[in-house]
């Protein structure tokens, strides 16, 4: 999701929940994303569903800007879409996951999939976003520049 403010274009990014990411910031934030079965649903439908699951709110109905694919360091391929909208980060309610924590303790703990949501200017987003996803920021700016005739 993106919006325009007096600071320029801002993007909504999520910080992964769970103990591994708790004290990390730069290079960790992400667009809301998730897995999908290419044979069962269209990428834009999956993106809409995953946004709702991660943030507890559906995205605006569009139009959606196709930003294409990027491949993250671990090999995960991400197909991204952008949509203009606004969302109060304090209203986000993420879904949760369970994992053994602490490791080898035999105890299972529940964590939010997303523990923080914030709006970032494009410049700041380049610092905090997963490195491979920075390309998506460049693509968003290029699409918006073309639309505005810049």
PyMOL commands that set and color helices and strands:
alter all, ss='L'
color gray80, all
select helices_A, chain A and resi 43-55+89-91+122-128+131-148
alter helices_A, ss='H'
color red, helices_A
select strands_A, chain A and resi 2-5+8-16+64-71+77-83+96-100+108-112+114-121
alter strands_A, ss='S'
color yellow, strands_A
deselect
rebuild
show_as cartoon
